[in-house]
Amino acid sequence: MNIKVIGNGEPLLLIHGWGMSGKIWDIIEINLSKYYKLYIVDLPGMGESDEIQDYSLKNLVNQLYKQLPKKISILGWSLGGIIALKYCETYSENVTRLFLVATTPCFINKENWNLGVDESLLDKFYGQLVQCWSKTLDQFFMLQLIGSNNRKEIMKNLRSTFITKSSPKIKSLKAALKILKITDLTKSITHIRVPTTIIVGENDKLTPKEASLYMGDKIKNSRVKIFKNTGHIPFLSHPKDFLEEVFHDSNISND
């Protein structure tokens, strides 16, 4: 996997969400890199990373482990948050801190879990990818920005960066959707012991705030921050406030 390394300080891995790349972090990268040595990954088939055959959650975690320092904090957003949770489950001794942004331990509603989205939503995106991947991504981006005040400006930048300039591979998009569809970490998160910051938008329609509150209840050493007037991408809609939360729990003064 392509991993961009920038900055100084304690190592921090940034994992993006579905259909994006490490460029999603551009707006906060400079400020974060003043205090952290950032490892900004492009997931397989997205950004500058090649596709891979085994696109399982287990293999993604193992491949990342091979390329990262043995001790590292992780900031994961959406799909990236699920990968971060699995990484912490698999290599618990190697993770120093977690930042879970718009993350859920189980994306799909099922028996005994109703804090996700209906399976039909992912099935719709899966079916549309073959017909027109760009339209599918566009619809997904718009869904993520519901409830954000400055959604028009953000949407313009997302289209330019991830549809016009750097298109992901359809095979990888499908494989990543499957991870979202089948993963259930509701039980395993109770074993997380590292300090964990959970950030979610009040109006998030993909990973509802109730899922973040659930994680906050199950992860002992955790704190939940809910951003008002925000959808699924709080670090784009409220970058300054977002960084303040990260720095607060890292004991960093952002003067």
RONU-927863 format. One line per 2 residues: their letters; for each residue x, y, z of N, C-alpha, C, CB. Coordinates in steps of 0.001 Angstrom, whole numbers, padded with zeros to 6 digits, always signed. Glycine has a CB too. Layout:
residues N
A = X,Y,Z,X,Y,Z,X,Y,Z,X,Y,Z; ...
***
This chain:
residues 255
MN = +000835,-001202,+000000,+000000,+000000,+000000,+000867,+001248,+000000,-000943,+000008,+001214; +000430,+002252,-000727,+001137,+003518,-000730,+000907,+004244,+000590,+000686,+004388,-001915
IK = +001995,+004607,+001265,+001904,+005331,+002530,+002808,+006554,+002461,+002295,+004417,+003734; +002218,+007712,+002585,+002955,+008973,+002623,+003369,+009256,+004059,+002100,+010145,+002050
VI = +004650,+009550,+004270,+005158,+009834,+005607,+005595,+011295,+005657,+006341,+008880,+005979; +005076,+012023,+006632,+005368,+013446,+006748,+005292,+013872,+008208,+004392,+014279,+005890
GN = +006145,+014806,+008613,+006049,+015386,+009941,+007011,+014796,+010949,+004678,+015234,+010442; +006910,+015295,+012166,+007776,+014873,+013266,+006935,+014598,+014506,+008850,+015946,+013566
GE = +007462,+013763,+015363,+006762,+013459,+016601,+006353,+012004,+016683,+005551,+014335,+016739; +005381,+011736,+017540,+004882,+010373,+017704,+004186,+009920,+016412,+003907,+010285,+018916
PL = +004339,+008651,+016035,+003714,+008179,+014793,+002194,+008096,+014906,+004272,+006815,+014413; +001517,+008534,+013844,+000056,+008510,+013770,-000357,+008061,+012382,-000550,+009903,+014103
LL = -001091,+006972,+012301,-001611,+006454,+011044,-002972,+007072,+010748,-001712,+004918,+011088; -003154,+007575,+009523,-004435,+008110,+009082,-005025,+007168,+008045,-004279,+009545,+008505
IH = -006252,+006676,+008292,-006910,+005739,+007372,-008207,+006362,+006882,-007183,+004363,+008062; -008314,+006522,+005580,-009476,+007173,+004973,-010665,+006225,+004826,-009102,+007734,+003613
GW = -011753,+006750,+004288,-012974,+005980,+004108,-013149,+005463,+002687,-014155,+006815,+004485; -014311,+004890,+002432,-014617,+004227,+001167,-014609,+005209,-000007,-015973,+003536,+001255
GM = -013927,+004824,-001085,-013926,+005609,-002313,-013018,+006817,-002303,-015286,+006051,-002601; -012289,+007019,-001226,-011434,+008192,-001101,-009957,+007785,-001253,-011673,+008895,+000264
SG = -009079,+008587,-000679,-007656,+008278,-000603,-007074,+009115,+000523,-006923,+008558,-001968; -005772,+009026,+000713,-005133,+009811,+001751,-005251,+011307,+001547,-003708,+009442,+001839
KI = -005617,+011730,+000347,-005758,+013161,+000078,-006938,+013772,+000826,-005921,+013397,-001413; -007824,+012955,+001359,-008956,+013488,+002116,-008476,+014251,+003347,-009904,+012355,+002532
WD = -007238,+013965,+003796,-006709,+014593,+005005,-005960,+015897,+004719,-005791,+013628,+005719; -005896,+016328,+003464,-005073,+017483,+003099,-005346,+018715,+003958,-005297,+017826,+001654
II = -006608,+018943,+004296,-006986,+020167,+005001,-006434,+020221,+006426,-008493,+020293,+005036; -006162,+019058,+007020,-005636,+019048,+008393,-004215,+018490,+008465,-006553,+018229,+009297
EI = -003678,+018064,+007342,-002364,+017411,+007321,-001249,+018308,+007855,-002028,+016979,+005910; -001212,+019554,+007419,-000112,+020444,+007806,-000084,+020647,+009320,-000241,+021803,+007092
NL = -001244,+020931,+009903,-001289,+021150,+011351,-000971,+019886,+012139,-002654,+021668,+011754; -001482,+018753,+011688,-001186,+017503,+012382,+000298,+017153,+012307,-002017,+016369,+011797
SK = +000914,+017431,+011158,+002311,+017035,+010954,+003286,+017867,+011787,+002671,+017153,+009486; +002810,+018940,+012395,+003662,+019722,+013296,+003929,+018973,+014600,+003014,+021079,+013597
YY = +003031,+018061,+014935,+003104,+017384,+016232,+003214,+015867,+016111,+001891,+017731,+017055; +002910,+015327,+014937,+002956,+013882,+014705,+003797,+013564,+013470,+001532,+013314,+014541
KL = +004375,+012392,+013472,+004917,+011829,+012234,+003783,+011039,+011602,+006201,+010919,+012495; +003221,+011575,+010538,+002019,+011012,+009934,+002349,+009909,+008928,+001215,+012109,+009254
YI = +001579,+008845,+009010,+001611,+007770,+008026,+000241,+007783,+007344,+001934,+006353,+008695; +000184,+008368,+006147,-001085,+008594,+005457,-001236,+007545,+004366,-001159,+010037,+004859
VD = -002124,+006599,+004578,-002245,+005453,+003680,-003300,+005694,+002599,-002591,+004197,+004476; -003039,+005139,+001418,-004058,+004945,+000387,-004452,+003477,+000430,-003538,+005367,-001050
LP = -005708,+003183,+000717,-006137,+001784,+000728,-006033,+001191,-000675,-007585,+001658,+001260; -005894,-000128,-000784,-005705,-000767,-002089,-006770,-000360,-003111,-005713,-002272,-001925
GM = -006294,-000066,-004328,-007203,+000312,-005412,-007713,+001729,-005317,-008360,-000613,-005440; -007192,+002494,-004372,-007604,+003880,-004183,-006355,+004746,-004088,-008496,+004038,-002910
GE = -006452,+005986,-004548,-005282,+006854,-004527,-004160,+006273,-005363,-004809,+007076,-003098; -002959,+006189,-004757,-001779,+005696,-005467,-001497,+004219,-005207,-000574,+006510,-005076
SD = -002388,+003537,-004522,-002158,+002127,-004194,-002699,+001197,-005266,-002793,+001789,-002859; -001934,+000150,-005552,-002382,-000875,-006503,-003484,-001724,-005877,-001195,-001772,-006945
EI = -004194,-002441,-006721,-005193,-003379,-006227,-004510,-004617,-005651,-006170,-003774,-007351; -005228,-005346,-004805,-004720,-006591,-004243,-005780,-007684,-004408,-004335,-006409,-002741
QD = -005330,-008907,-004354,-006245,-010045,-004522,-007076,-010288,-003271,-005461,-011308,-004872; -006406,-010349,-002129,-007090,-010649,-000871,-007513,-009340,-000197,-006171,-011486,+000075
YS = -008718,-008882,-000511,-009200,-007614,+000034,-010085,-007887,+001250,-009980,-006805,-001045; -009532,-008643,+002192,-010240,-008921,+003438,-009760,-007960,+004509,-010029,-010389,+003887
LK = -010582,-007765,+005536,-010206,-006883,+006632,-008951,-007401,+007323,-011357,-006753,+007640; -008873,-008686,+007508,-007708,-009294,+008149,-006439,-009020,+007372,-007906,-010789,+008299
NL = -006486,-009174,+006058,-005291,-008963,+005250,-004897,-007494,+005190,-005510,-009492,+003848; -005891,-006592,+005130,-005571,-005163,+005138,-004789,-004803,+006403,-006863,-004315,+005043
VN = -005260,-005300,+007527,-004593,-005029,+008810,-003181,-005609,+008815,-005413,-005614,+009984; -003020,-006840,+008348,-001704,-007474,+008351,-000730,-006762,+007414,-001828,-008940,+007953
QL = -001223,-006314,+006251,-000360,-005599,+005311,+000070,-004249,+005879,-001078,-005402,+003970; -000845,-003569,+006567,-000480,-002304,+007212,+000578,-002531,+008288,-001722,-001632,+007825
YK = +000395,-003560,+009080,+001320,-003861,+010175,+002756,-004008,+009665,+000885,-005142,+010900; +002915,-004596,+008495,+004243,-004826,+007926,+004934,-003524,+007538,+004140,-005732,+006712
QL = +004154,-002463,+007316,+004719,-001207,+006808,+004790,-000095,+007856,+003905,-000728,+005640; +004366,-000396,+009078,+004254,+000650,+010088,+005210,+000434,+011261,+002832,+000721,+010597
PK = +005496,+001499,+012020,+006258,+001324,+013264,+005506,+000396,+014215,+006521,+002695,+013945; +006219,-000261,+015078,+005579,-001228,+015977,+004676,-000561,+017004,+006631,-002049,+016689
KI = +004962,+000689,+017345,+004098,+001448,+018243,+003528,+002630,+017476,+004872,+001925,+019511; +002201,+002737,+017431,+001599,+003795,+016627,+000185,+004098,+017114,+001580,+003398,+015140
SI = -000214,+005363,+017009,-001609,+005748,+017215,-002309,+005690,+015866,-001727,+007179,+017858; -003639,+005546,+015898,-004393,+005422,+014640,-005591,+006347,+014664,-004850,+003963,+014407
LG = -005752,+007093,+013579,-006933,+007914,+013369,-007651,+007352,+012143,-006562,+009439,+013181; -008811,+006756,+012368,-009553,+006137,+011278,-010916,+006776,+011111,-009703,+004646,+011518
WS = -011283,+007001,+009853,-012567,+007629,+009545,-013438,+006663,+008738,-012356,+008957,+008765; -014668,+006430,+009203,-015652,+005608,+008499,-015090,+004196,+008284,-016040,+006257,+007138
LG = -014919,+003745,+007040,-014289,+002448,+006793,-012924,+002384,+007475,-014145,+002191,+005275; -012202,+003489,+007461,-010901,+003542,+008127,-011003,+003314,+009619,-010241,+004868,+007868
GI = -012126,+003720,+010216,-012333,+003467,+011635,-012524,+001991,+011925,-013525,+004245,+012134; -013227,+001303,+011036,-013397,-000142,+011184,-012045,-000846,+011085,-014369,-000690,+010114
IA = -011221,-000408,+010136,-009876,-000984,+009993,-009056,-000701,+011250,-009156,-000411,+008735; -009181,+000508,+011796,-008468,+000857,+013017,-008879,-000044,+014183,-008720,+002320,+013372
LK = -010183,-000299,+014310,-010671,-001180,+015367,-010115,-002592,+015217,-012197,-001218,+015361; -010103,-003085,+013989,-009582,-004435,+013739,-008076,-004488,+013987,-009898,-004879,+012294
YC = -007375,-003436,+013617,-005931,-003369,+013870,-005670,-003440,+015369,-005322,-002068,+013273; -006446,-002673,+016137,-006279,-002663,+017590,-006629,-004021,+018199,-007149,-001568,+018217
ET = -007621,-004680,+017639,-007982,-006020,+018114,-006859,-007015,+017832,-009289,-006495,+017450; -006249,-006912,+016650,-005235,-007875,+016212,-003875,-007603,+016834,-005114,-007855,+014704
YS = -003516,-006335,+016920,-002195,-005942,+017430,-002362,-004960,+018594,-001329,-005304,+016297; -003048,-005404,+019615,-003409,-004519,+020725,-002194,-003925,+021428,-004249,-005273,+021728
EN = -001105,-004664,+021506,+000089,-004187,+022202,+000832,-003120,+021407,+001020,-005347,+022490; +000484,-002962,+020145,+001208,-002042,+019280,+000496,-000707,+019084,+001437,-002683,+017949
VT = -000734,-000592,+019563,-001509,+000634,+019378,-001475,+001448,+020668,-002978,+000312,+018968; -001095,+002724,+020550,-000979,+003584,+021728,-002230,+004421,+021976,+000214,+004495,+021580
RL = -002960,+004769,+020908,-004173,+005581,+021051,-005027,+005418,+019800,-003822,+007085,+021288; -006351,+005533,+019986,-007277,+005466,+018862,-008078,+006765,+018758,-008225,+004259,+019012
FL = -008249,+007233,+017528,-009190,+008303,+017208,-010175,+007726,+016192,-008452,+009596,+016645; -011424,+007547,+016592,-012436,+006940,+015733,-013402,+008025,+015279,-013193,+005793,+016473
VA = -013405,+008303,+013977,-014186,+009405,+013424,-015300,+008846,+012544,-013283,+010374,+012616; -016543,+009208,+012872,-017695,+008714,+012102,-017561,+007212,+011876,-017812,+009457,+010740
TT = -017356,+006505,+012955,-017075,+005066,+012916,-018203,+004302,+013594,-015721,+004748,+013598; -018416,+003091,+013151,-019369,+002195,+013777,-018764,+000792,+013839,-020716,+002189,+013005
PC = -019038,+000027,+014876,-018515,-001343,+014924,-019262,-002286,+013994,-018584,-001874,+016337; -020436,-001844,+013518,-021247,-002684,+012623,-022065,-001751,+011724,-022193,-003668,+013442
FI = -021739,-001718,+010445,-022321,-000743,+009529,-023777,-001061,+009176,-021494,-000674,+008266; -024106,-002357,+009132,-025411,-002797,+008645,-026334,-003196,+009798,-025245,-003970,+007679
NK = -027591,-002781,+009710,-028595,-003243,+010679,-028817,-004740,+010549,-029926,-002494,+010484; -028970,-005391,+011683,-029230,-006829,+011688,-029901,-007165,+013016,-027902,-007665,+011484
EN = -030110,-008444,+013250,-030715,-008869,+014507,-029844,-008425,+015684,-030913,-010403,+014526; -030448,-007797,+016660,-029769,-007299,+017855,-028851,-006101,+017593,-028971,-008407,+018468
WN = -028988,-005474,+016426,-028207,-004263,+016121,-029002,-003386,+015161,-026812,-004628,+015506; -029436,-002228,+015645,-030223,-001317,+014810,-029640,+000100,+014790,-031663,-001273,+015305
LG = -028313,+000197,+014988,-027651,+001494,+014998,-026838,+001723,+013725,-026751,+001612,+016220; -027219,+001024,+012666,-026517,+001165,+011392,-027444,+001655,+010300,-025892,-000155,+010982
VD = -027189,+001201,+009072,-028040,+001527,+007928,-028598,+000230,+007359,-027249,+002322,+006838; -029644,+000342,+006576,-030228,-000845,+005965,-029283,-001440,+004919,-031582,-000505,+005327
ES = -029251,-002748,+004856,-028382,-003446,+003910,-028674,-003043,+002467,-028541,-004952,+004067; -029908,-002672,+002196,-030305,-002292,+000828,-029519,-001083,+000316,-031806,-001985,+000782
LL = -029065,-000214,+001219,-028295,+000959,+000797,-026977,+000530,+000159,-028029,+001895,+001997; -026257,-000386,+000806,-025000,-000866,+000232,-025240,-001706,-001010,-024223,-001675,+001261
DK = -026312,-002475,-001021,-026645,-003265,-002211,-026898,-002355,-003417,-027883,-004146,-001942; -027529,-001216,-003155,-027794,-000242,-004218,-026490,+000291,-004792,-028655,+000920,-003688
FY = -025579,+000702,-003914,-024296,+001215,-004388,-023517,+000133,-005138,-023464,+001746,-003211; -023549,-001090,-004633,-022833,-002190,-005269,-023345,-002407,-006697,-022986,-003483,-004439
GQ = -024674,-002413,-006848,-025259,-002625,-008167,-024985,-001494,-009130,-026729,-002818,-008042; -024915,-000256,-008623,-024719,+000907,-009484,-023269,+001095,-009924,-025189,+002143,-008773
LV = -022329,+000490,-009202,-020926,+000694,-009526,-020585,+000265,-010947,-020064,-000057,-008551; -021148,-000835,-011387,-020862,-001338,-012730,-021428,-000401,-013794,-021439,-002750,-012909
QC = -022630,+000120,-013546,-023287,+000981,-014528,-022596,+002330,-014645,-024746,+001180,-014160; -022278,+002938,-013505,-021628,+004255,-013535,-020996,+004533,-012173,-022651,+005381,-013909
WS = -019715,+004220,-012071,-019044,+004356,-010781,-018990,+005820,-010320,-017629,+003780,-010867; -018817,+006757,-011277,-018694,+008160,-010892,-019989,+008699,-010292,-018293,+008998,-012096
KT = -021127,+008301,-010854,-022418,+008717,-010311,-022639,+008104,-008934,-023559,+008318,-011261; -022217,+006867,-008769,-022364,+006189,-007483,-021552,+006892,-006402,-021932,+004723,-007598
LD = -020298,+007221,-006719,-019470,+007940,-005757,-020066,+009306,-005438,-018043,+008097,-006292; -020571,+009967,-006463,-021169,+011284,-006276,-022344,+011208,-005290,-021639,+011858,-007632
QF = -023190,+010203,-005457,-024329,+010023,-004561,-023861,+009707,-003142,-025245,+008906,-005078; -022813,+008924,-003038,-022285,+008561,-001727,-021709,+009792,-001019,-021205,+007467,-001865
FM = -021003,+010626,-001778,-020452,+011848,-001194,-021569,+012758,-000679,-019591,+012595,-002228; -022626,+012900,-001471,-023732,+013770,-001062,-024401,+013251,+000204,-024763,+013889,-002189
LQ = -024529,+011927,+000299,-025127,+011324,+001487,-024289,+011620,+002732,-025278,+009807,+001298; -022980,+011639,+002569,-022095,+011884,+003706,-022183,+013319,+004217,-020668,+011569,+003323
LI = -022615,+014225,+003351,-022611,+015642,+003718,-023961,+016155,+004198,-022167,+016459,+002550; -024950,+015282,+004284,-026246,+015689,+004832,-026045,+016210,+006253,-027261,+014501,+004817
GS = -026577,+017399,+006501,-026466,+017981,+007830,-025250,+018854,+008049,-026459,+016912,+008822; -024398,+018997,+007016,-023228,+019870,+007134,-023546,+021249,+006557,-022004,+019249,+006410
NN = -023148,+022283,+007253,-023485,+023645,+006842,-022870,+024044,+005498,-023039,+024615,+007902; -021614,+023673,+005263,-020906,+024095,+004058,-020761,+022971,+003043,-019543,+024627,+004422
RK = -021827,+022214,+002866,-021757,+021012,+002035,-021482,+021294,+000559,-023037,+020250,+002156; -021956,+022421,+000021,-021746,+022703,-001400,-020263,+022873,-001724,-022517,+023959,-001810
EI = -019571,+023619,-000886,-018137,+023833,-001094,-017361,+022535,-000940,-017603,+024879,-000113; -017691,+021754,+000092,-017006,+020481,+000312,-017272,+019528,-000841,-017450,+019847,+001640
MK = -018510,+019481,-001302,-018878,+018583,-002396,-018093,+018913,-003662,-020386,+018666,-002673; -017910,+020175,-003935,-017145,+020599,-005107,-015720,+020065,-005036,-017133,+022132,-005221
NL = -015111,+020162,-003867,-013738,+019688,-003691,-013649,+018165,-003771,-013184,+020169,-002353; -014639,+017468,-003225,-014639,+016004,-003287,-014745,+015521,-004725,-015791,+015429,-002455
RS = -015628,+016128,-005492,-015773,+015744,-006904,-014481,+015956,-007673,-016900,+016540,-007561; -013849,+017097,-007426,-012617,+017414,-008136,-011491,+016448,-007789,-012191,+018831,-007827
TF = -011364,+016133,-006506,-010237,+015326,-006049,-010412,+013843,-006316,-010023,+015540,-004588; -011610,+013308,-006069,-011780,+011854,-006066,-012552,+011295,-007255,-012469,+011449,-004824
IT = -013125,+012136,-008081,-013820,+011653,-009271,-013103,+012125,-010529,-015284,+012130,-009278; -012790,+013409,-010593,-012164,+013969,-011794,-010683,+013627,-011894,-012338,+015472,-011814
KS = -009936,+013772,-010787,-008480,+013657,-010829,-007953,+012264,-010495,-007881,+014641,-009889; -008591,+011561,-009591,-008033,+010296,-009095,-009138,+009275,-008876,-007254,+010519,-007785
SP = -009447,+008530,-009911,-010568,+007595,-009817,-010132,+006265,-009202,-011177,+007357,-011203; -010897,+005742,-008248,-010585,+004445,-007643,-010964,+003304,-008590,-011320,+004286,-006293
KI = -010506,+002101,-008254,-010789,+000927,-009066,-012104,+000288,-008611,-009625,-000092,-008978; -012951,-000072,-009572,-014274,-000610,-009249,-014169,-001892,-008428,-015067,-000875,-010531
KS = -013236,-002772,-008785,-013067,-004032,-008065,-012785,-003774,-006586,-011929,-004861,-008689; -011944,-002786,-006317,-011597,-002465,-004931,-012759,-001808,-004204,-010376,-001553,-004886
LK = -013516,-000974,-004918,-014698,-000365,-004307,-015692,-001435,-003868,-015370,+000611,-005288; -015893,-002432,-004706,-016804,-003526,-004368,-016289,-004323,-003167,-016991,-004456,-005576
AA = -014985,-004610,-003167,-014409,-005393,-002071,-014501,-004635,-000748,-012945,-005745,-002376; -014286,-003316,-000804,-014376,-002511,+000416,-015812,-002417,+000922,-013821,-001111,+000168
LK = -016768,-002354,-000013,-018181,-002372,+000384,-018528,-003677,+001093,-019090,-002180,-000845; -017933,-004762,+000633,-018198,-006062,+001263,-017708,-006055,+002713,-017512,-007209,+000466
IL = -016557,-005420,+002962,-016067,-005312,+004333,-017084,-004584,+005200,-014711,-004583,+004371; -017614,-003468,+004681,-018630,-002727,+005427,-019871,-003589,+005685,-019023,-001454,+004666
KI = -020183,-004434,+004737,-021414,-005223,+004809,-021324,-006370,+005807,-021751,-005772,+003445; -020166,-007010,+005915,-020078,-008246,+006706,-019421,-008069,+008073,-019318,-009278,+005933
TD = -018781,-006928,+008321,-018014,-006769,+009560,-018920,-006451,+010748,-016968,-005665,+009395; -018695,-007149,+011839,-019408,-006906,+013095,-018400,-006991,+014237,-020581,-007934,+013297
LT = -018050,-005824,+014790,-017067,-005763,+015873,-017709,-005345,+017194,-015945,-004793,+015510; -019023,-005509,+017283,-019737,-005047,+018475,-019279,-005751,+019745,-021221,-005250,+018295
KS = -018847,-006992,+019615,-018392,-007733,+020798,-016921,-007463,+021095,-018616,-009236,+020603; -016104,-007423,+020065,-014656,-007319,+020272,-014221,-005959,+020802,-013937,-007601,+018983
IT = -015014,-004898,+020568,-014579,-003575,+021031,-014539,-003480,+022556,-015505,-002500,+020476; -015207,-004382,+023239,-015188,-004356,+024707,-013804,-004671,+025257,-016204,-005349,+025268
HI = -012910,-005224,+024413,-011568,-005585,+024865,-010558,-004461,+024647,-011101,-006833,+024147; -010968,-003364,+024022,-010054,-002258,+023759,-009719,-001553,+025071,-010668,-001260,+022741
RV = -008429,-001348,+025303,-007982,-000721,+026543,-007216,+000580,+026306,-007116,-001684,+027317; -006854,+000884,+025075,-006067,+002083,+024817,-006965,+003322,+024890,-005374,+001993,+023435
PT = -006401,+004484,+025228,-007195,+005721,+025221,-007829,+005935,+023849,-006316,+006940,+025600; -009119,+006224,+023848,-009865,+006311,+022588,-010723,+007566,+022557,-010744,+005065,+022391
TI = -010571,+008338,+021489,-011396,+009514,+021247,-012365,+009195,+020118,-010521,+010760,+020902; -013650,+009385,+020366,-014695,+009062,+019392,-015376,+010361,+018966,-015738,+008050,+019990
IV = -015305,+010669,+017679,-015848,+011917,+017152,-016905,+011606,+016099,-014725,+012803,+016554; -018064,+012261,+016200,-019154,+011991,+015268,-019960,+013264,+015035,-020066,+010860,+015801
GE = -020553,+013373,+013852,-021429,+014488,+013546,-022851,+014215,+014024,-021420,+014773,+012050; -023479,+015217,+014575,-024837,+015079,+015103,-025815,+014605,+014025,-025312,+016412,+015688
ND = -025593,+015006,+012769,-026516,+014695,+011674,-026006,+013590,+010749,-026779,+015938,+010867; -025057,+012804,+011214,-024489,+011733,+010403,-025555,+010689,+010069,-023306,+011075,+011135
KL = -025775,+010453,+008775,-026784,+009488,+008329,-026196,+008114,+008024,-027489,+010015,+007102; -024874,+008006,+007959,-024231,+006733,+007637,-023758,+005987,+008881,-023058,+006968,+006711
TP = -023182,+006712,+009810,-022769,+006127,+011085,-023394,+006974,+012191,-021189,+006067,+011221; -024638,+006706,+012532,-025383,+007540,+013476,-024656,+007733,+014801,-026736,+006935,+013733
KE = -024895,+008870,+015422,-024220,+009190,+016690,-024511,+008139,+017757,-024654,+010574,+017192; -025645,+007463,+017655,-025970,+006411,+018628,-024942,+005282,+018597,-027371,+005847,+018355
AS = -024373,+005013,+017416,-023332,+003990,+017320,-022062,+004445,+018037,-023025,+003668,+015845; -021750,+005743,+017936,-020590,+006275,+018654,-020811,+006233,+020159,-020295,+007709,+018207
LY = -022024,+006552,+020589,-022335,+006487,+022016,-022237,+005051,+022529,-023739,+007052,+022286; -022649,+004103,+021693,-022526,+002690,+022037,-021053,+002329,+022260,-023141,+001803,+020925
MG = -020192,+002769,+021330,-018763,+002486,+021479,-018208,+003153,+022734,-017985,+002961,+020238; -018659,+004378,+022991,-018205,+005073,+024184,-018565,+004340,+025459,-018779,+006452,+024220
DK = -019688,+003652,+025426,-020132,+002875,+026580,-019339,+001579,+026732,-021615,+002561,+026458; -018954,+000985,+025617,-018288,-000319,+025646,-016774,-000221,+025775,-018627,-001089,+024403
IK = -016177,+000869,+025270,-014728,+001046,+025361,-014433,+001837,+026633,-014153,+001778,+024087; -013798,+001211,+027570,-013676,+001783,+028920,-012956,+003129,+028944,-012946,+000816,+029819
NS = -011813,+003207,+028308,-010996,+004413,+028373,-011275,+005298,+027156,-009493,+004050,+028450; -012520,+005781,+027049,-012917,+006515,+025844,-013685,+007780,+026188,-013763,+005629,+024938
RV = -013752,+008663,+025192,-014505,+009912,+025293,-015201,+010165,+023974,-013581,+011105,+025667; -016472,+010571,+024017,-017251,+010828,+022803,-017486,+012329,+022653,-018605,+010064,+022840
KI = -017206,+012843,+021462,-017484,+014237,+021135,-018437,+014283,+019947,-016169,+015015,+020823; -019597,+014922,+020132,-020586,+015053,+019061,-020543,+016480,+018522,-022020,+014694,+019568
FK = -020275,+016613,+017229,-020235,+017923,+016580,-021623,+018297,+016076,-019219,+017927,+015415; -022084,+019472,+016433,-023382,+019953,+015956,-023284,+020444,+014509,-023903,+021082,+016865
NT = -024421,+020432,+013814,-024508,+020911,+012427,-023452,+020259,+011528,-024350,+022436,+012388; -023263,+018970,+011748,-022205,+018240,+011040,-022720,+016883,+010592,-020956,+018071,+011936
GH = -022268,+016467,+009403,-022621,+015161,+008884,-021509,+014148,+009106,-022947,+015257,+007414; -021150,+013437,+008045,-020253,+012287,+008145,-018765,+012653,+008077,-020572,+011314,+007051
IP = -018436,+013920,+007733,-017025,+014276,+007539,-016676,+015495,+008391,-016726,+014559,+006037; -016631,+015365,+009706,-016426,+016526,+010585,-015100,+017231,+010403,-016543,+016102,+011996
FL = -014062,+016507,+009959,-012751,+017146,+009808,-012688,+018044,+008578,-011661,+016089,+009724; -013654,+017921,+007652,-013742,+018840,+006520,-014682,+020001,+006819,-014209,+018098,+005273
SH = -015785,+019713,+007491,-016757,+020769,+007774,-016329,+021657,+008940,-018113,+020158,+008071; -015584,+021074,+009909,-015154,+021821,+011094,-013697,+021469,+011426,-016084,+021512,+012311
PK = -012753,+021774,+010521,-011362,+021344,+010734,-010721,+021890,+011997,-010535,+021749,+009569; -010958,+023145,+012325,-010344,+023743,+013516,-010843,+023061,+014786,-010641,+025252,+013576
DF = -012164,+022889,+014883,-012736,+022219,+016054,-012267,+020776,+016135,-014268,+022271,+016010; -012167,+020130,+014986,-011719,+018739,+014949,-010296,+018615,+015498,-011785,+018191,+013511
LE = -009407,+019472,+015018,-008020,+019425,+015487,-007920,+019709,+016977,-007168,+020423,+014715; -008739,+020601,+017469,-008728,+020904,+018904,-009052,+019668,+019729,-009725,+022020,+019223
EV = -009994,+018851,+019240,-010339,+017616,+019952,-009190,+016618,+019931,-011586,+016981,+019340; -008533,+016487,+018773,-007401,+015569,+018659,-006256,+016029,+019543,-006934,+015459,+017200
FH = -005927,+017313,+019482,-004818,+017834,+020275,-005125,+017781,+021770,-004500,+019267,+019857; -006388,+018006,+022120,-006782,+017961,+023536,-006470,+016613,+024152,-008270,+018267,+023691
DS = -006814,+015551,+023422,-006603,+014206,+023967,-005212,+013683,+023717,-007598,+013251,+023385; -004382,+014478,+023005,-002980,+014125,+022831,-002088,+014953,+023739,-002564,+014310,+021381
NI = -002736,+015800,+024577,-002007,+016696,+025476,-001064,+017628,+024711,-001216,+015882,+026497; -001575,+018133,+023564,-000818,+019052,+022724,-001485,+020424,+022798,-000739,+018538,+021246
SN = -000672,+021451,+022960,-001174,+022823,+022952,-001085,+023374,+021541,-000383,+023719,+023942; -002218,+023660,+020922,-002261,+024139,+019540,-002359,+025665,+019528,-003459,+023507,+018771
D = -001278,+026298,+019934,-001279,+027765,+020028,-000886,+028391,+018682,-000308,+028240,+021145
***
